Each structure stands twice: as C-alpha cells, then as structure tokens.
C-alpha cells in the first residue's frame, strides 16, 4: 500500500493482491551509458568538445530505487560535471598524454558521490576529443616544426659524424703513409748498405785473387799485359770529354809506359831498407822537380799545337 516492505529474491514469490505491488525492477547487470558531447575549458583556456562512455553496476537495489529518482540520469550528469572539473586542471598537451589518469580521476569522483545511491562506477572511457580548427592548425604546425627540428638535429649530427670519420680516415692514412715511407727508407738504406758491403767484399776478393795470381809463375807478364790493355783503352778515350789534354813525350811508346808502370809496382811491393830514408827523400825531391819540368814542357807543347 505504498510503503517498502521487502525485496523479492529470484525465484517463486507470493504476493497478496491489492496489498503487495512491485514498484521498481532493477537490473544487476553492468550498464553502459553514453555520456553526451559537451564543452570543457582546459587550464590554458582551450575549449574542447569531449564525450565518453560510462560503465556502472547497481550494487544496492534499495538505494538505487529510493535514494535517487533516476539513477542513470544522475550518474550521467555527475560524469559530465566531473569531467569538466578534471579537464580544467589540465593543459591541452596533458589532456592527450594523461587520458588514463583523467579516466581514473573521473571514476573515483563518481564513486564517492554515487555511493549513497547504491551504484558503483566500474570505468569511464573518453571517446572523442574535438579541438577547434585554429588550435588544430597550430598543433600541426608545432608538430611539423618539431619534426623539422629533429631532422635538422639529425642532419647536423650526421654531418659531424661524417666530418669526424673523414678526419680520422685522413689521420690513419697519413700515419700509414709515414710508416710506409719509413719502412721504405729503412729497406732502401739496408739495401744500399748490403750493396756497399757486397761490393767491398767482391773488391777484396778480387784483390786477393789478383795478389794470388801475381805470385804465380809469369805473374809479372800478366800484369804487364793488363797495364798495356788499360793504356790502349785510356789512349782511345783522349779528347772525348774535354778539348784540353795532357800527353806524355812519347805517347806511342807503349813498352816504356808499361815498364814505367811495372817499376812503380815493383817500388811499391819492394820492402823498405833501413837507413835509406834520407836518400829516398832526396831522390824523390829530385824526381818531383824533374816531373814538374817535364809537365811544363808538355803544357807548352800543347799550347803551341
């Protein structure tokens, strides 16, 4: 008769006609409610058009029936006001980055207010966020500027890395070139030293063989023949490099030239006699004077010719 009596449980229930009447029927399933689109102003004074979806469930049918006239309408209005208040605490950039935290804040605010209604909000999801056209253009320009900035930074870093790599390559090339030149000079010096040593050894061996040959039978005759051949070879090369030449008094007498050369060879190979240093020195001085006189005569003869 108009007063709450009891809550009927699922199954068979007996009602007294005229006295008992079912007044409210509540569903305990999860209810999905679309929150209409509404305007909200962010912390940086940007007007947004935003809508969402609300998921709730009736936990206490008695409170949902007698605590509020229209629970769905009440929760929808509470979700809209809570969403506007939460958006006013965030800037435009944070709205897009912190959608999850914004949804959680709206759910907590709705549960605190709807606890006395026997309703529990399970989750709230923002569907669409509509930005004014000018703000959208500014955001696009900002994104493009940020991308150009990143591209410029990446290009400059690439240029720097390229310059570093080129400089490092040149450095390594110079180091390798200097090491190669050093090795080449060392090898060249070693080769020249080996060549000089080989020449000296060959010359020493030739002198040794020549000395051994001169000590054998008819060694003087072989030496005379060699001197004669060298004299003829030298005589054939006269006046090829210069117009001024010095000729002995008898250039055609090869026998006297060979005899003179063999005399010099015998004088060099003859062992020195003790006590004859003064006589040798006086004789050598007279020989030098005679040689100078002969050279003067030959020079006068060349000038006349």
PEPEDA-V278151 format. One record per residue. RES is the residue in one small letter. SS is DSSP state (hx for helix, st for strand, lp for the rest). Layout:
res=RES ss=SS
res=RES ss=SS
This chain:
res=x ss=lp
res=x ss=lp
res=x ss=lp
res=x ss=lp
res=x ss=lp
res=x ss=lp
res=x ss=lp
res=x ss=lp
res=x ss=lp
res=x ss=lp
res=x ss=lp
res=x ss=lp
res=x ss=lp
res=x ss=lp
res=x ss=lp
res=x ss=lp
res=x ss=lp
res=x ss=lp
res=x ss=lp
res=x ss=lp
res=x ss=lp
res=x ss=lp
res=x ss=lp
res=x ss=lp
res=x ss=lp
res=x ss=lp
res=x ss=lp
res=x ss=lp
res=x ss=lp
res=x ss=st
res=x ss=st
res=x ss=st
res=x ss=st
res=x ss=st
res=x ss=st
res=x ss=st
res=x ss=st
res=x ss=st
res=x ss=st
res=x ss=st
res=x ss=st
res=x ss=lp
res=x ss=lp
res=x ss=lp
res=x ss=lp
res=x ss=lp
res=x ss=st
res=x ss=st
res=x ss=st
res=x ss=st
res=x ss=st
res=x ss=st
res=x ss=st
res=x ss=st
res=x ss=st
res=x ss=st
res=x ss=st
res=x ss=st
res=x ss=lp
res=x ss=lp
res=x ss=hx
res=x ss=hx
res=x ss=hx
res=x ss=hx
res=x ss=hx
res=x ss=hx
res=x ss=lp
res=x ss=lp
res=x ss=lp
res=x ss=lp
res=x ss=hx
res=x ss=hx
res=x ss=hx
res=x ss=hx
res=x ss=hx
res=x ss=hx
res=x ss=hx
res=x ss=hx
res=x ss=hx
res=x ss=hx
res=x ss=hx
res=x ss=hx
res=x ss=hx
res=x ss=hx
res=x ss=hx
res=x ss=hx
res=x ss=hx
res=x ss=lp
res=x ss=lp
res=x ss=lp
res=x ss=lp
res=x ss=hx
res=x ss=hx
res=x ss=hx
res=x ss=hx
res=x ss=hx
res=x ss=hx
res=x ss=lp
res=x ss=hx
res=x ss=hx
res=x ss=hx
res=x ss=hx
res=x ss=hx
res=x ss=hx
res=x ss=hx
res=x ss=hx
res=x ss=hx
res=x ss=hx
res=x ss=hx
res=x ss=hx
res=x ss=hx
res=x ss=hx
res=x ss=hx
res=x ss=hx
res=x ss=hx
res=x ss=hx
res=x ss=hx
res=x ss=lp
res=x ss=st
res=x ss=st
res=x ss=st
res=x ss=st
res=x ss=st
res=x ss=st
res=x ss=st
res=x ss=st
res=x ss=st
res=x ss=st
res=x ss=st
res=x ss=st
res=x ss=st
res=x ss=lp
res=x ss=hx
res=x ss=hx
res=x ss=hx
res=x ss=hx
res=x ss=hx
res=x ss=hx
res=x ss=hx
res=x ss=hx
res=x ss=hx
res=x ss=hx
res=x ss=hx
res=x ss=hx
res=x ss=hx
res=x ss=hx
res=x ss=hx
res=x ss=hx
res=x ss=hx
res=x ss=hx
res=x ss=hx
res=x ss=hx
res=x ss=hx
res=x ss=hx
res=x ss=hx
res=x ss=hx
res=x ss=hx
res=x ss=hx
res=x ss=hx
res=x ss=hx
res=x ss=hx
res=x ss=hx
res=x ss=hx
res=x ss=hx
res=x ss=hx
res=x ss=hx
res=x ss=hx
res=x ss=hx
res=x ss=hx
res=x ss=hx
res=x ss=hx
res=x ss=hx
res=x ss=hx
res=x ss=hx
res=x ss=hx
res=x ss=hx
res=x ss=hx
res=x ss=hx
res=x ss=hx
res=x ss=hx
res=x ss=hx
res=x ss=hx
res=x ss=hx
res=x ss=hx
res=x ss=hx
res=x ss=hx
res=x ss=hx
res=x ss=hx
res=x ss=hx
res=x ss=hx
res=x ss=hx
res=x ss=hx
res=x ss=hx
res=x ss=hx
res=x ss=hx
res=x ss=hx
res=x ss=hx
res=x ss=hx
res=x ss=hx
res=x ss=hx
res=x ss=hx
res=x ss=hx
res=x ss=hx
res=x ss=hx
res=x ss=hx
res=x ss=hx
res=x ss=hx
res=x ss=hx
res=x ss=hx
res=x ss=hx
res=x ss=hx
res=x ss=hx
res=x ss=hx
res=x ss=hx
res=x ss=lp
res=x ss=lp
res=x ss=lp
res=x ss=lp
res=x ss=hx
res=x ss=hx
res=x ss=hx
res=x ss=hx
res=x ss=hx
res=x ss=hx
res=x ss=hx
res=x ss=hx
res=x ss=hx
res=x ss=hx
res=x ss=hx
res=x ss=hx
res=x ss=hx
res=x ss=hx
res=x ss=hx
res=x ss=hx
res=x ss=hx
res=x ss=hx
res=x ss=lp
res=x ss=lp
res=x ss=lp
res=x ss=lp
res=x ss=lp
res=x ss=lp
res=x ss=lp
res=x ss=lp
res=x ss=lp
res=x ss=lp
res=x ss=lp
res=x ss=lp
res=x ss=lp
res=x ss=lp
res=x ss=lp
res=x ss=lp
res=x ss=lp
res=x ss=hx
res=x ss=hx
res=x ss=hx
res=x ss=hx
res=x ss=hx
res=x ss=hx
res=x ss=hx
res=x ss=hx
res=x ss=hx
res=x ss=hx
res=x ss=hx
res=x ss=hx
res=x ss=hx
res=x ss=hx
res=x ss=hx
res=x ss=hx
res=x ss=lp
res=x ss=lp
res=x ss=lp
res=x ss=lp
res=x ss=lp
res=x ss=lp
res=x ss=lp
res=x ss=hx
res=x ss=hx
res=x ss=hx
res=x ss=hx
res=x ss=hx
res=x ss=hx
res=x ss=hx
res=x ss=hx
res=x ss=hx
res=x ss=hx
res=x ss=hx
res=x ss=hx
res=x ss=hx
res=x ss=hx
res=x ss=hx
res=x ss=hx
res=x ss=hx
res=x ss=hx
res=x ss=hx
res=x ss=hx
res=x ss=hx
res=x ss=hx
res=x ss=hx
res=x ss=hx
res=x ss=hx
res=x ss=hx
res=x ss=hx
res=x ss=hx
res=x ss=lp
